[in-house]
Amino acid sequence: MRKLTLLTAINPSRILCSWLVIAGLLVSGCGFHPRGMSEVTFKTLSIQGGNLSLSRELRQTLKSNGIKVLDNQDEAALMFEMLNESNEKRILSLSGGGTVREYELVYKLNFRTRIPNDPIWSEPQTVQSRRNFSYNDKALLAKLDEENKLNADMRSEVVREIMRRLSAIKRLQP
């Protein structure tokens, strides 16, 4: 007759399952939940203004949130106009020899919204994002690549902020 010991009674798949359950309870207990779609009160949107550097990413984000981007502004539930954007690069610190050690990148976008049957636009809103990065002439190509990635990250952050602001629009039609 086979004698059961503690080692033979423990199955590795049971241990793995137990750890997964414990991890799931810990994650759900801390309030974590995956980022879902933005809750908006409109399903169609017309984008006006110039073709800015974040236009494509904004259109993709709107589509992934179930908002149809229309060319005809009369059929849209909301009109969105991108007024302008700006990229700034400022020197934050210099070395004792006068060479740049650190830069600050600033990306700004100005936009406004309007309901098609209302002739008055909302007040222009500004969304901005900032990043600091160290600089070294000896690693020029790497720092240029880092700057490009930071600029792309700032544009993504601005798109997320635009989505938050659009989701704050409660009722479009009285």
Chimera marker file (.cmm) of the C-alpha trace (Angstrom):
<marker_set name="trace">
<marker id="1" x="0.000" y="0.000" z="0.000" r="1" g="1" b="0" radius="0.5"/>
<marker id="2" x="1.279" y="3.415" z="-0.954" r="1" g="1" b="0" radius="0.5"/>
<marker id="3" x="1.816" y="5.865" z="1.822" r="1" g="1" b="0" radius="0.5"/>
<marker id="4" x="0.730" y="9.476" z="1.189" r="1" g="1" b="0" radius="0.5"/>
<marker id="5" x="3.132" y="12.094" z="2.307" r="1" g="1" b="0" radius="0.5"/>
<marker id="6" x="2.875" y="15.867" z="2.122" r="1" g="1" b="0" radius="0.5"/>
<marker id="7" x="5.114" y="15.967" z="-0.952" r="1" g="1" b="0" radius="0.5"/>
<marker id="8" x="3.056" y="13.450" z="-2.919" r="1" g="1" b="0" radius="0.5"/>
<marker id="9" x="-0.231" y="15.140" z="-1.958" r="1" g="1" b="0" radius="0.5"/>
<marker id="10" x="0.867" y="18.535" z="-3.338" r="1" g="1" b="0" radius="0.5"/>
<marker id="11" x="0.305" y="18.789" z="-7.042" r="1" g="1" b="0" radius="0.5"/>
<marker id="12" x="2.310" y="21.483" z="-8.922" r="1" g="1" b="0" radius="0.5"/>
<marker id="13" x="-0.769" y="22.514" z="-10.888" r="1" g="1" b="0" radius="0.5"/>
<marker id="14" x="-2.635" y="23.122" z="-7.608" r="1" g="1" b="0" radius="0.5"/>
<marker id="15" x="0.182" y="25.349" z="-6.389" r="1" g="1" b="0" radius="0.5"/>
<marker id="16" x="0.137" y="27.331" z="-9.627" r="1" g="1" b="0" radius="0.5"/>
<marker id="17" x="-3.639" y="27.675" z="-9.503" r="1" g="1" b="0" radius="0.5"/>
<marker id="18" x="-3.477" y="28.818" z="-5.881" r="1" g="1" b="0" radius="0.5"/>
<marker id="19" x="-0.893" y="31.467" z="-6.691" r="1" g="1" b="0" radius="0.5"/>
<marker id="20" x="-2.969" y="32.719" z="-9.611" r="1" g="1" b="0" radius="0.5"/>
<marker id="21" x="-6.038" y="33.029" z="-7.388" r="1" g="1" b="0" radius="0.5"/>
<marker id="22" x="-4.031" y="34.885" z="-4.740" r="1" g="1" b="0" radius="0.5"/>
<marker id="23" x="-2.524" y="37.224" z="-7.354" r="1" g="1" b="0" radius="0.5"/>
<marker id="24" x="-5.977" y="37.888" z="-8.809" r="1" g="1" b="0" radius="0.5"/>
<marker id="25" x="-7.364" y="38.752" z="-5.396" r="1" g="1" b="0" radius="0.5"/>
<marker id="26" x="-4.469" y="41.100" z="-4.680" r="1" g="1" b="0" radius="0.5"/>
<marker id="27" x="-4.818" y="42.911" z="-7.996" r="1" g="1" b="0" radius="0.5"/>
<marker id="28" x="-8.582" y="43.272" z="-7.713" r="1" g="1" b="0" radius="0.5"/>
<marker id="29" x="-8.267" y="44.386" z="-4.100" r="1" g="1" b="0" radius="0.5"/>
<marker id="30" x="-6.039" y="47.339" z="-4.976" r="1" g="1" b="0" radius="0.5"/>
<marker id="31" x="-8.593" y="48.819" z="-7.390" r="1" g="1" b="0" radius="0.5"/>
<marker id="32" x="-6.760" y="47.907" z="-10.587" r="1" g="1" b="0" radius="0.5"/>
<marker id="33" x="-8.856" y="47.538" z="-13.701" r="1" g="1" b="0" radius="0.5"/>
<marker id="34" x="-7.816" y="47.642" z="-17.359" r="1" g="1" b="0" radius="0.5"/>
<marker id="35" x="-8.286" y="50.908" z="-19.198" r="1" g="1" b="0" radius="0.5"/>
<marker id="36" x="-11.481" y="50.644" z="-21.159" r="1" g="1" b="0" radius="0.5"/>
<marker id="37" x="-13.172" y="52.792" z="-23.744" r="1" g="1" b="0" radius="0.5"/>
<marker id="38" x="-13.995" y="56.420" z="-23.001" r="1" g="1" b="0" radius="0.5"/>
<marker id="39" x="-17.621" y="57.084" z="-22.178" r="1" g="1" b="0" radius="0.5"/>
<marker id="40" x="-18.847" y="59.794" z="-24.546" r="1" g="1" b="0" radius="0.5"/>
<marker id="41" x="-22.336" y="61.104" z="-25.280" r="1" g="1" b="0" radius="0.5"/>
<marker id="42" x="-21.813" y="61.255" z="-29.042" r="1" g="1" b="0" radius="0.5"/>
<marker id="43" x="-21.079" y="58.633" z="-31.671" r="1" g="1" b="0" radius="0.5"/>
<marker id="44" x="-20.033" y="60.827" z="-34.604" r="1" g="1" b="0" radius="0.5"/>
<marker id="45" x="-17.446" y="63.586" z="-34.793" r="1" g="1" b="0" radius="0.5"/>
<marker id="46" x="-16.132" y="65.895" z="-37.490" r="1" g="1" b="0" radius="0.5"/>
<marker id="47" x="-12.493" y="66.969" z="-37.220" r="1" g="1" b="0" radius="0.5"/>
<marker id="48" x="-11.599" y="70.331" z="-38.688" r="1" g="1" b="0" radius="0.5"/>
<marker id="49" x="-8.390" y="72.282" z="-38.850" r="1" g="1" b="0" radius="0.5"/>
<marker id="50" x="-5.023" y="71.519" z="-40.303" r="1" g="1" b="0" radius="0.5"/>
<marker id="51" x="-3.433" y="68.124" z="-40.563" r="1" g="1" b="0" radius="0.5"/>
<marker id="52" x="-1.366" y="68.207" z="-37.390" r="1" g="1" b="0" radius="0.5"/>
<marker id="53" x="1.190" y="65.679" z="-36.159" r="1" g="1" b="0" radius="0.5"/>
<marker id="54" x="-1.319" y="63.917" z="-33.896" r="1" g="1" b="0" radius="0.5"/>
<marker id="55" x="-4.249" y="63.866" z="-36.366" r="1" g="1" b="0" radius="0.5"/>
<marker id="56" x="-3.786" y="60.219" z="-37.324" r="1" g="1" b="0" radius="0.5"/>
<marker id="57" x="-3.401" y="59.007" z="-33.730" r="1" g="1" b="0" radius="0.5"/>
<marker id="58" x="-6.465" y="61.019" z="-32.660" r="1" g="1" b="0" radius="0.5"/>
<marker id="59" x="-8.564" y="59.496" z="-35.463" r="1" g="1" b="0" radius="0.5"/>
<marker id="60" x="-7.421" y="55.973" z="-34.520" r="1" g="1" b="0" radius="0.5"/>
<marker id="61" x="-8.216" y="56.558" z="-30.841" r="1" g="1" b="0" radius="0.5"/>
<marker id="62" x="-11.662" y="57.931" z="-31.681" r="1" g="1" b="0" radius="0.5"/>
<marker id="63" x="-12.406" y="54.913" z="-33.895" r="1" g="1" b="0" radius="0.5"/>
<marker id="64" x="-11.213" y="52.463" z="-31.237" r="1" g="1" b="0" radius="0.5"/>
<marker id="65" x="-13.616" y="54.141" z="-28.784" r="1" g="1" b="0" radius="0.5"/>
<marker id="66" x="-16.578" y="53.619" z="-31.130" r="1" g="1" b="0" radius="0.5"/>
<marker id="67" x="-16.716" y="57.179" z="-32.459" r="1" g="1" b="0" radius="0.5"/>
<marker id="68" x="-17.135" y="57.517" z="-36.205" r="1" g="1" b="0" radius="0.5"/>
<marker id="69" x="-15.081" y="60.339" z="-37.736" r="1" g="1" b="0" radius="0.5"/>
<marker id="70" x="-17.076" y="62.020" z="-40.502" r="1" g="1" b="0" radius="0.5"/>
<marker id="71" x="-15.972" y="64.400" z="-43.248" r="1" g="1" b="0" radius="0.5"/>
<marker id="72" x="-19.412" y="66.033" z="-43.445" r="1" g="1" b="0" radius="0.5"/>
<marker id="73" x="-19.808" y="68.310" z="-40.451" r="1" g="1" b="0" radius="0.5"/>
<marker id="74" x="-23.600" y="68.522" z="-40.839" r="1" g="1" b="0" radius="0.5"/>
<marker id="75" x="-24.031" y="64.826" z="-40.029" r="1" g="1" b="0" radius="0.5"/>
<marker id="76" x="-21.697" y="64.871" z="-37.008" r="1" g="1" b="0" radius="0.5"/>
<marker id="77" x="-22.994" y="65.107" z="-33.450" r="1" g="1" b="0" radius="0.5"/>
<marker id="78" x="-19.939" y="67.169" z="-32.446" r="1" g="1" b="0" radius="0.5"/>
<marker id="79" x="-17.445" y="69.290" z="-34.348" r="1" g="1" b="0" radius="0.5"/>
<marker id="80" x="-13.838" y="69.329" z="-33.189" r="1" g="1" b="0" radius="0.5"/>
<marker id="81" x="-11.435" y="71.940" z="-34.545" r="1" g="1" b="0" radius="0.5"/>
<marker id="82" x="-7.692" y="71.718" z="-33.979" r="1" g="1" b="0" radius="0.5"/>
<marker id="83" x="-6.501" y="75.320" z="-33.984" r="1" g="1" b="0" radius="0.5"/>
<marker id="84" x="-2.743" y="74.900" z="-33.699" r="1" g="1" b="0" radius="0.5"/>
<marker id="85" x="0.047" y="72.941" z="-32.109" r="1" g="1" b="0" radius="0.5"/>
<marker id="86" x="3.491" y="73.888" z="-30.926" r="1" g="1" b="0" radius="0.5"/>
<marker id="87" x="6.676" y="72.048" z="-30.004" r="1" g="1" b="0" radius="0.5"/>
<marker id="88" x="9.185" y="73.797" z="-27.783" r="1" g="1" b="0" radius="0.5"/>
<marker id="89" x="12.643" y="72.740" z="-26.696" r="1" g="1" b="0" radius="0.5"/>
<marker id="90" x="14.135" y="74.713" z="-23.824" r="1" g="1" b="0" radius="0.5"/>
<marker id="91" x="17.497" y="74.461" z="-22.128" r="1" g="1" b="0" radius="0.5"/>
<marker id="92" x="17.056" y="73.501" z="-18.488" r="1" g="1" b="0" radius="0.5"/>
<marker id="93" x="20.657" y="73.297" z="-17.313" r="1" g="1" b="0" radius="0.5"/>
<marker id="94" x="24.183" y="73.985" z="-18.503" r="1" g="1" b="0" radius="0.5"/>
<marker id="95" x="27.487" y="72.544" z="-17.385" r="1" g="1" b="0" radius="0.5"/>
<marker id="96" x="30.285" y="74.686" z="-15.979" r="1" g="1" b="0" radius="0.5"/>
<marker id="97" x="31.791" y="74.807" z="-19.460" r="1" g="1" b="0" radius="0.5"/>
<marker id="98" x="28.571" y="76.118" z="-21.004" r="1" g="1" b="0" radius="0.5"/>
<marker id="99" x="27.421" y="72.897" z="-22.711" r="1" g="1" b="0" radius="0.5"/>
<marker id="100" x="23.809" y="71.794" z="-22.491" r="1" g="1" b="0" radius="0.5"/>
<marker id="101" x="23.127" y="69.098" z="-19.880" r="1" g="1" b="0" radius="0.5"/>
<marker id="102" x="19.343" y="68.951" z="-19.851" r="1" g="1" b="0" radius="0.5"/>
<marker id="103" x="16.434" y="69.981" z="-22.078" r="1" g="1" b="0" radius="0.5"/>
<marker id="104" x="12.706" y="70.403" z="-21.488" r="1" g="1" b="0" radius="0.5"/>
<marker id="105" x="10.309" y="69.447" z="-24.280" r="1" g="1" b="0" radius="0.5"/>
<marker id="106" x="6.836" y="71.012" z="-24.336" r="1" g="1" b="0" radius="0.5"/>
<marker id="107" x="4.026" y="70.014" z="-26.712" r="1" g="1" b="0" radius="0.5"/>
<marker id="108" x="0.830" y="72.113" z="-26.811" r="1" g="1" b="0" radius="0.5"/>
<marker id="109" x="-2.387" y="71.715" z="-28.763" r="1" g="1" b="0" radius="0.5"/>
<marker id="110" x="-5.220" y="74.258" z="-28.904" r="1" g="1" b="0" radius="0.5"/>
<marker id="111" x="-8.685" y="73.074" z="-29.900" r="1" g="1" b="0" radius="0.5"/>
<marker id="112" x="-12.356" y="73.951" z="-29.593" r="1" g="1" b="0" radius="0.5"/>
<marker id="113" x="-15.658" y="72.125" z="-30.009" r="1" g="1" b="0" radius="0.5"/>
<marker id="114" x="-19.119" y="72.977" z="-31.305" r="1" g="1" b="0" radius="0.5"/>
<marker id="115" x="-22.490" y="71.323" z="-31.792" r="1" g="1" b="0" radius="0.5"/>
<marker id="116" x="-23.454" y="71.576" z="-35.502" r="1" g="1" b="0" radius="0.5"/>
<marker id="117" x="-26.767" y="73.383" z="-34.893" r="1" g="1" b="0" radius="0.5"/>
<marker id="118" x="-25.116" y="75.918" z="-32.541" r="1" g="1" b="0" radius="0.5"/>
<marker id="119" x="-23.182" y="78.740" z="-34.265" r="1" g="1" b="0" radius="0.5"/>
<marker id="120" x="-21.019" y="79.434" z="-31.186" r="1" g="1" b="0" radius="0.5"/>
<marker id="121" x="-17.765" y="77.571" z="-30.657" r="1" g="1" b="0" radius="0.5"/>
<marker id="122" x="-16.592" y="76.669" z="-27.177" r="1" g="1" b="0" radius="0.5"/>
<marker id="123" x="-13.718" y="78.595" z="-25.659" r="1" g="1" b="0" radius="0.5"/>
<marker id="124" x="-10.373" y="77.387" z="-27.025" r="1" g="1" b="0" radius="0.5"/>
<marker id="125" x="-8.789" y="74.782" z="-24.773" r="1" g="1" b="0" radius="0.5"/>
<marker id="126" x="-5.080" y="74.077" z="-24.448" r="1" g="1" b="0" radius="0.5"/>
<marker id="127" x="-3.687" y="70.647" z="-23.711" r="1" g="1" b="0" radius="0.5"/>
<marker id="128" x="-0.001" y="70.331" z="-23.038" r="1" g="1" b="0" radius="0.5"/>
<marker id="129" x="2.584" y="67.767" z="-22.070" r="1" g="1" b="0" radius="0.5"/>
<marker id="130" x="6.135" y="68.235" z="-20.767" r="1" g="1" b="0" radius="0.5"/>
<marker id="131" x="9.184" y="66.002" z="-20.608" r="1" g="1" b="0" radius="0.5"/>
<marker id="132" x="12.738" y="66.573" z="-19.367" r="1" g="1" b="0" radius="0.5"/>
<marker id="133" x="15.712" y="64.685" z="-20.704" r="1" g="1" b="0" radius="0.5"/>
<marker id="134" x="19.446" y="64.769" z="-20.162" r="1" g="1" b="0" radius="0.5"/>
<marker id="135" x="21.697" y="65.555" z="-23.070" r="1" g="1" b="0" radius="0.5"/>
<marker id="136" x="25.191" y="64.423" z="-23.983" r="1" g="1" b="0" radius="0.5"/>
<marker id="137" x="27.056" y="65.339" z="-27.168" r="1" g="1" b="0" radius="0.5"/>
<marker id="138" x="28.895" y="62.020" z="-27.053" r="1" g="1" b="0" radius="0.5"/>
<marker id="139" x="25.646" y="60.111" z="-27.497" r="1" g="1" b="0" radius="0.5"/>
<marker id="140" x="24.094" y="62.375" z="-30.120" r="1" g="1" b="0" radius="0.5"/>
<marker id="141" x="22.181" y="59.751" z="-32.126" r="1" g="1" b="0" radius="0.5"/>
<marker id="142" x="20.837" y="58.042" z="-29.020" r="1" g="1" b="0" radius="0.5"/>
<marker id="143" x="19.673" y="61.374" z="-27.580" r="1" g="1" b="0" radius="0.5"/>
<marker id="144" x="17.978" y="62.321" z="-30.855" r="1" g="1" b="0" radius="0.5"/>
<marker id="145" x="16.160" y="58.989" z="-30.811" r="1" g="1" b="0" radius="0.5"/>
<marker id="146" x="15.186" y="59.541" z="-27.165" r="1" g="1" b="0" radius="0.5"/>
<marker id="147" x="13.868" y="63.015" z="-28.059" r="1" g="1" b="0" radius="0.5"/>
<marker id="148" x="11.753" y="61.587" z="-30.903" r="1" g="1" b="0" radius="0.5"/>
<marker id="149" x="10.302" y="58.924" z="-28.597" r="1" g="1" b="0" radius="0.5"/>
<marker id="150" x="9.519" y="61.521" z="-25.935" r="1" g="1" b="0" radius="0.5"/>
<marker id="151" x="7.761" y="63.692" z="-28.537" r="1" g="1" b="0" radius="0.5"/>
<marker id="152" x="5.652" y="60.717" z="-29.661" r="1" g="1" b="0" radius="0.5"/>
<marker id="153" x="4.841" y="59.902" z="-26.026" r="1" g="1" b="0" radius="0.5"/>
<marker id="154" x="3.750" y="63.503" z="-25.411" r="1" g="1" b="0" radius="0.5"/>
<marker id="155" x="1.440" y="63.413" z="-28.439" r="1" g="1" b="0" radius="0.5"/>
<marker id="156" x="-0.114" y="60.179" z="-27.122" r="1" g="1" b="0" radius="0.5"/>
<marker id="157" x="-0.616" y="61.790" z="-23.716" r="1" g="1" b="0" radius="0.5"/>
<marker id="158" x="-2.317" y="64.799" z="-25.345" r="1" g="1" b="0" radius="0.5"/>
<marker id="159" x="-4.657" y="62.482" z="-27.285" r="1" g="1" b="0" radius="0.5"/>
<marker id="160" x="-5.622" y="60.725" z="-24.020" r="1" g="1" b="0" radius="0.5"/>
<marker id="161" x="-6.296" y="64.106" z="-22.391" r="1" g="1" b="0" radius="0.5"/>
<marker id="162" x="-8.449" y="65.158" z="-25.360" r="1" g="1" b="0" radius="0.5"/>
<marker id="163" x="-10.465" y="61.949" z="-24.950" r="1" g="1" b="0" radius="0.5"/>
<marker id="164" x="-10.944" y="62.705" z="-21.234" r="1" g="1" b="0" radius="0.5"/>
<marker id="165" x="-12.140" y="66.210" z="-22.066" r="1" g="1" b="0" radius="0.5"/>
<marker id="166" x="-14.479" y="64.955" z="-24.779" r="1" g="1" b="0" radius="0.5"/>
<marker id="167" x="-15.934" y="62.419" z="-22.351" r="1" g="1" b="0" radius="0.5"/>
<marker id="168" x="-16.662" y="65.320" z="-19.962" r="1" g="1" b="0" radius="0.5"/>
<marker id="169" x="-19.155" y="66.747" z="-22.463" r="1" g="1" b="0" radius="0.5"/>
<marker id="170" x="-22.434" y="65.596" z="-20.900" r="1" g="1" b="0" radius="0.5"/>
<marker id="171" x="-25.386" y="66.429" z="-23.119" r="1" g="1" b="0" radius="0.5"/>
<marker id="172" x="-25.112" y="67.664" z="-26.663" r="1" g="1" b="0" radius="0.5"/>
<marker id="173" x="-28.767" y="68.114" z="-27.483" r="1" g="1" b="0" radius="0.5"/>
<marker id="174" x="-31.278" y="69.793" z="-25.116" r="1" g="1" b="0" radius="0.5"/>
<link id1="1" id2="2" r="1" g="1" b="0" radius="0.2"/>
<link id1="2" id2="3" r="1" g="1" b="0" radius="0.2"/>
<link id1="3" id2="4" r="1" g="1" b="0" radius="0.2"/>
<link id1="4" id2="5" r="1" g="1" b="0" radius="0.2"/>
<link id1="5" id2="6" r="1" g="1" b="0" radius="0.2"/>
<link id1="6" id2="7" r="1" g="1" b="0" radius="0.2"/>
<link id1="7" id2="8" r="1" g="1" b="0" radius="0.2"/>
<link id1="8" id2="9" r="1" g="1" b="0" radius="0.2"/>
<link id1="9" id2="10" r="1" g="1" b="0" radius="0.2"/>
<link id1="10" id2="11" r="1" g="1" b="0" radius="0.2"/>
<link id1="11" id2="12" r="1" g="1" b="0" radius="0.2"/>
<link id1="12" id2="13" r="1" g="1" b="0" radius="0.2"/>
<link id1="13" id2="14" r="1" g="1" b="0" radius="0.2"/>
<link id1="14" id2="15" r="1" g="1" b="0" radius="0.2"/>
<link id1="15" id2="16" r="1" g="1" b="0" radius="0.2"/>
<link id1="16" id2="17" r="1" g="1" b="0" radius="0.2"/>
<link id1="17" id2="18" r="1" g="1" b="0" radius="0.2"/>
<link id1="18" id2="19" r="1" g="1" b="0" radius="0.2"/>
<link id1="19" id2="20" r="1" g="1" b="0" radius="0.2"/>
<link id1="20" id2="21" r="1" g="1" b="0" radius="0.2"/>
<link id1="21" id2="22" r="1" g="1" b="0" radius="0.2"/>
<link id1="22" id2="23" r="1" g="1" b="0" radius="0.2"/>
<link id1="23" id2="24" r="1" g="1" b="0" radius="0.2"/>
<link id1="24" id2="25" r="1" g="1" b="0" radius="0.2"/>
<link id1="25" id2="26" r="1" g="1" b="0" radius="0.2"/>
<link id1="26" id2="27" r="1" g="1" b="0" radius="0.2"/>
<link id1="27" id2="28" r="1" g="1" b="0" radius="0.2"/>
<link id1="28" id2="29" r="1" g="1" b="0" radius="0.2"/>
<link id1="29" id2="30" r="1" g="1" b="0" radius="0.2"/>
<link id1="30" id2="31" r="1" g="1" b="0" radius="0.2"/>
<link id1="31" id2="32" r="1" g="1" b="0" radius="0.2"/>
<link id1="32" id2="33" r="1" g="1" b="0" radius="0.2"/>
<link id1="33" id2="34" r="1" g="1" b="0" radius="0.2"/>
<link id1="34" id2="35" r="1" g="1" b="0" radius="0.2"/>
<link id1="35" id2="36" r="1" g="1" b="0" radius="0.2"/>
<link id1="36" id2="37" r="1" g="1" b="0" radius="0.2"/>
<link id1="37" id2="38" r="1" g="1" b="0" radius="0.2"/>
<link id1="38" id2="39" r="1" g="1" b="0" radius="0.2"/>
<link id1="39" id2="40" r="1" g="1" b="0" radius="0.2"/>
<link id1="40" id2="41" r="1" g="1" b="0" radius="0.2"/>
<link id1="41" id2="42" r="1" g="1" b="0" radius="0.2"/>
<link id1="42" id2="43" r="1" g="1" b="0" radius="0.2"/>
<link id1="43" id2="44" r="1" g="1" b="0" radius="0.2"/>
<link id1="44" id2="45" r="1" g="1" b="0" radius="0.2"/>
<link id1="45" id2="46" r="1" g="1" b="0" radius="0.2"/>
<link id1="46" id2="47" r="1" g="1" b="0" radius="0.2"/>
<link id1="47" id2="48" r="1" g="1" b="0" radius="0.2"/>
<link id1="48" id2="49" r="1" g="1" b="0" radius="0.2"/>
<link id1="49" id2="50" r="1" g="1" b="0" radius="0.2"/>
<link id1="50" id2="51" r="1" g="1" b="0" radius="0.2"/>
<link id1="51" id2="52" r="1" g="1" b="0" radius="0.2"/>
<link id1="52" id2="53" r="1" g="1" b="0" radius="0.2"/>
<link id1="53" id2="54" r="1" g="1" b="0" radius="0.2"/>
<link id1="54" id2="55" r="1" g="1" b="0" radius="0.2"/>
<link id1="55" id2="56" r="1" g="1" b="0" radius="0.2"/>
<link id1="56" id2="57" r="1" g="1" b="0" radius="0.2"/>
<link id1="57" id2="58" r="1" g="1" b="0" radius="0.2"/>
<link id1="58" id2="59" r="1" g="1" b="0" radius="0.2"/>
<link id1="59" id2="60" r="1" g="1" b="0" radius="0.2"/>
<link id1="60" id2="61" r="1" g="1" b="0" radius="0.2"/>
<link id1="61" id2="62" r="1" g="1" b="0" radius="0.2"/>
<link id1="62" id2="63" r="1" g="1" b="0" radius="0.2"/>
<link id1="63" id2="64" r="1" g="1" b="0" radius="0.2"/>
<link id1="64" id2="65" r="1" g="1" b="0" radius="0.2"/>
<link id1="65" id2="66" r="1" g="1" b="0" radius="0.2"/>
<link id1="66" id2="67" r="1" g="1" b="0" radius="0.2"/>
<link id1="67" id2="68" r="1" g="1" b="0" radius="0.2"/>
<link id1="68" id2="69" r="1" g="1" b="0" radius="0.2"/>
<link id1="69" id2="70" r="1" g="1" b="0" radius="0.2"/>
<link id1="70" id2="71" r="1" g="1" b="0" radius="0.2"/>
<link id1="71" id2="72" r="1" g="1" b="0" radius="0.2"/>
<link id1="72" id2="73" r="1" g="1" b="0" radius="0.2"/>
<link id1="73" id2="74" r="1" g="1" b="0" radius="0.2"/>
<link id1="74" id2="75" r="1" g="1" b="0" radius="0.2"/>
<link id1="75" id2="76" r="1" g="1" b="0" radius="0.2"/>
<link id1="76" id2="77" r="1" g="1" b="0" radius="0.2"/>
<link id1="77" id2="78" r="1" g="1" b="0" radius="0.2"/>
<link id1="78" id2="79" r="1" g="1" b="0" radius="0.2"/>
<link id1="79" id2="80" r="1" g="1" b="0" radius="0.2"/>
<link id1="80" id2="81" r="1" g="1" b="0" radius="0.2"/>
<link id1="81" id2="82" r="1" g="1" b="0" radius="0.2"/>
<link id1="82" id2="83" r="1" g="1" b="0" radius="0.2"/>
<link id1="83" id2="84" r="1" g="1" b="0" radius="0.2"/>
<link id1="84" id2="85" r="1" g="1" b="0" radius="0.2"/>
<link id1="85" id2="86" r="1" g="1" b="0" radius="0.2"/>
<link id1="86" id2="87" r="1" g="1" b="0" radius="0.2"/>
<link id1="87" id2="88" r="1" g="1" b="0" radius="0.2"/>
<link id1="88" id2="89" r="1" g="1" b="0" radius="0.2"/>
<link id1="89" id2="90" r="1" g="1" b="0" radius="0.2"/>
<link id1="90" id2="91" r="1" g="1" b="0" radius="0.2"/>
<link id1="91" id2="92" r="1" g="1" b="0" radius="0.2"/>
<link id1="92" id2="93" r="1" g="1" b="0" radius="0.2"/>
<link id1="93" id2="94" r="1" g="1" b="0" radius="0.2"/>
<link id1="94" id2="95" r="1" g="1" b="0" radius="0.2"/>
<link id1="95" id2="96" r="1" g="1" b="0" radius="0.2"/>
<link id1="96" id2="97" r="1" g="1" b="0" radius="0.2"/>
<link id1="97" id2="98" r="1" g="1" b="0" radius="0.2"/>
<link id1="98" id2="99" r="1" g="1" b="0" radius="0.2"/>
<link id1="99" id2="100" r="1" g="1" b="0" radius="0.2"/>
<link id1="100" id2="101" r="1" g="1" b="0" radius="0.2"/>
<link id1="101" id2="102" r="1" g="1" b="0" radius="0.2"/>
<link id1="102" id2="103" r="1" g="1" b="0" radius="0.2"/>
<link id1="103" id2="104" r="1" g="1" b="0" radius="0.2"/>
<link id1="104" id2="105" r="1" g="1" b="0" radius="0.2"/>
<link id1="105" id2="106" r="1" g="1" b="0" radius="0.2"/>
<link id1="106" id2="107" r="1" g="1" b="0" radius="0.2"/>
<link id1="107" id2="108" r="1" g="1" b="0" radius="0.2"/>
<link id1="108" id2="109" r="1" g="1" b="0" radius="0.2"/>
<link id1="109" id2="110" r="1" g="1" b="0" radius="0.2"/>
<link id1="110" id2="111" r="1" g="1" b="0" radius="0.2"/>
<link id1="111" id2="112" r="1" g="1" b="0" radius="0.2"/>
<link id1="112" id2="113" r="1" g="1" b="0" radius="0.2"/>
<link id1="113" id2="114" r="1" g="1" b="0" radius="0.2"/>
<link id1="114" id2="115" r="1" g="1" b="0" radius="0.2"/>
<link id1="115" id2="116" r="1" g="1" b="0" radius="0.2"/>
<link id1="116" id2="117" r="1" g="1" b="0" radius="0.2"/>
<link id1="117" id2="118" r="1" g="1" b="0" radius="0.2"/>
<link id1="118" id2="119" r="1" g="1" b="0" radius="0.2"/>
<link id1="119" id2="120" r="1" g="1" b="0" radius="0.2"/>
<link id1="120" id2="121" r="1" g="1" b="0" radius="0.2"/>
<link id1="121" id2="122" r="1" g="1" b="0" radius="0.2"/>
<link id1="122" id2="123" r="1" g="1" b="0" radius="0.2"/>
<link id1="123" id2="124" r="1" g="1" b="0" radius="0.2"/>
<link id1="124" id2="125" r="1" g="1" b="0" radius="0.2"/>
<link id1="125" id2="126" r="1" g="1" b="0" radius="0.2"/>
<link id1="126" id2="127" r="1" g="1" b="0" radius="0.2"/>
<link id1="127" id2="128" r="1" g="1" b="0" radius="0.2"/>
<link id1="128" id2="129" r="1" g="1" b="0" radius="0.2"/>
<link id1="129" id2="130" r="1" g="1" b="0" radius="0.2"/>
<link id1="130" id2="131" r="1" g="1" b="0" radius="0.2"/>
<link id1="131" id2="132" r="1" g="1" b="0" radius="0.2"/>
<link id1="132" id2="133" r="1" g="1" b="0" radius="0.2"/>
<link id1="133" id2="134" r="1" g="1" b="0" radius="0.2"/>
<link id1="134" id2="135" r="1" g="1" b="0" radius="0.2"/>
<link id1="135" id2="136" r="1" g="1" b="0" radius="0.2"/>
<link id1="136" id2="137" r="1" g="1" b="0" radius="0.2"/>
<link id1="137" id2="138" r="1" g="1" b="0" radius="0.2"/>
<link id1="138" id2="139" r="1" g="1" b="0" radius="0.2"/>
<link id1="139" id2="140" r="1" g="1" b="0" radius="0.2"/>
<link id1="140" id2="141" r="1" g="1" b="0" radius="0.2"/>
<link id1="141" id2="142" r="1" g="1" b="0" radius="0.2"/>
<link id1="142" id2="143" r="1" g="1" b="0" radius="0.2"/>
<link id1="143" id2="144" r="1" g="1" b="0" radius="0.2"/>
<link id1="144" id2="145" r="1" g="1" b="0" radius="0.2"/>
<link id1="145" id2="146" r="1" g="1" b="0" radius="0.2"/>
<link id1="146" id2="147" r="1" g="1" b="0" radius="0.2"/>
<link id1="147" id2="148" r="1" g="1" b="0" radius="0.2"/>
<link id1="148" id2="149" r="1" g="1" b="0" radius="0.2"/>
<link id1="149" id2="150" r="1" g="1" b="0" radius="0.2"/>
<link id1="150" id2="151" r="1" g="1" b="0" radius="0.2"/>
<link id1="151" id2="152" r="1" g="1" b="0" radius="0.2"/>
<link id1="152" id2="153" r="1" g="1" b="0" radius="0.2"/>
<link id1="153" id2="154" r="1" g="1" b="0" radius="0.2"/>
<link id1="154" id2="155" r="1" g="1" b="0" radius="0.2"/>
<link id1="155" id2="156" r="1" g="1" b="0" radius="0.2"/>
<link id1="156" id2="157" r="1" g="1" b="0" radius="0.2"/>
<link id1="157" id2="158" r="1" g="1" b="0" radius="0.2"/>
<link id1="158" id2="159" r="1" g="1" b="0" radius="0.2"/>
<link id1="159" id2="160" r="1" g="1" b="0" radius="0.2"/>
<link id1="160" id2="161" r="1" g="1" b="0" radius="0.2"/>
<link id1="161" id2="162" r="1" g="1" b="0" radius="0.2"/>
<link id1="162" id2="163" r="1" g="1" b="0" radius="0.2"/>
<link id1="163" id2="164" r="1" g="1" b="0" radius="0.2"/>
<link id1="164" id2="165" r="1" g="1" b="0" radius="0.2"/>
<link id1="165" id2="166" r="1" g="1" b="0" radius="0.2"/>
<link id1="166" id2="167" r="1" g="1" b="0" radius="0.2"/>
<link id1="167" id2="168" r="1" g="1" b="0" radius="0.2"/>
<link id1="168" id2="169" r="1" g="1" b="0" radius="0.2"/>
<link id1="169" id2="170" r="1" g="1" b="0" radius="0.2"/>
<link id1="170" id2="171" r="1" g="1" b="0" radius="0.2"/>
<link id1="171" id2="172" r="1" g="1" b="0" radius="0.2"/>
<link id1="172" id2="173" r="1" g="1" b="0" radius="0.2"/>
<link id1="173" id2="174" r="1" g="1" b="0" radius="0.2"/>
</marker_set>
